[in-house]
Amino acid sequence: MGALLTVVLPVFIVVGAGYLAVWRGLFTDDWVDGLMVFTQKFAIPCLLFSAIATLDLGAEFQPGLLIAFYAGSGSCFFIGLFGARLIFGRPWPDCVAIGFAALFANSVLLGLPITERAYGAEALAPNFAIIAMHAPFCYILGITTMEIVRAEGKGPPAVAAQVARAVFSNALMIGILSGFVVNLGAIPLPGVVTEAVDLMIRAALPAALFGLGGVLYRYKPEGDFWVIGFVCALSLILHPAIAYGLGSTVAGLSDGQLRSAVLTGAMAPGINAYIFANMYGAARRVVASSVLIGTALTVLTASAWLWLLP
């Protein structure tokens, strides 16, 4: 277990440094906001663009990989949604936001660095295949469900337009789609462009992890601990368990694909879960606290999944 913690802990030390810097007043909220804008709207989209543009689509986009991961993801969404309603009696918009928190694993800020530290940069190709579908799958499912429960007379065209606006204005989606255009079109990029993108990529993950720590400082857990525990159990235990069960049996994944599917599924809810809850004004405290507590618990649960994986 000690060796596994040496893989996981450096990631959380960087997150903790960001948390500590904001707590002690060494890094202001405005700086955190600026850093997160840089990482989420520029550096990480460049990372995803480069990864998708150079990805061997035929080799990595295996149906079994996507089924193993997204069957777990979708199951957690609906269990979270109906569990929040039937067990905790939350209003339907809150239920959708809680389900979205269980759905949206932190595949980029936590999944990528932990997988890379555990297995090397060459092991990330299946991660990028998962991430390429992650934002569209989660946002389409979450926004469509939320718009249905809040429809108030809106017809299907209005709901579809709202979903399209939310998905295709997302910077991560723009980076992913641009990478597909370059890849599928076999468009050569000038060397200076590639080098500039590489410079952005080098800053992406460490800056994002530091900024994540600063963001988490804002959202201290307050009440609702049973609901928060419910979300964390779905995110950290059930999702990776489904991915492991399907990936190691019917999906027939290779060891590398199984590792990526399970570890990505085992990540805590991402900041996008709070962005979604805040956008609709639903279950914000529950979701923010789930992100905070889930991120802390990932130190232990990710180590346990690393120990179980081949």
Secondary structure, DSSP 4 states (H G I P E B T S, - for coil): -HHHHHHHHHHHHHHHHHHHHHHTTSS-HHHHHHHHHHIIIIIHHHHHHHHHHT--HHHH--HHHHHHHHHHHHHHHHHHHHHHHHTT---HHHHHHHHHHHH-B-IIIIIHHHHHHHH-GGGGHHHHHHHHHHHHHHHHHHHHHHHHHT-TT--HHHHHHHHHHHHHT-HHHHHHHHHHHHHHTTPPPPHHHHHHHHHHHHHHHHHHHHHHHHHHHH----S-HHHHHHHHHIIIIIHHHHHHHHHTTTT---HHHHHHHHHHHTSPBPHHHHHHHHHHT-SHHHHHHHHHHHHHHHHHHHHHHHHH--
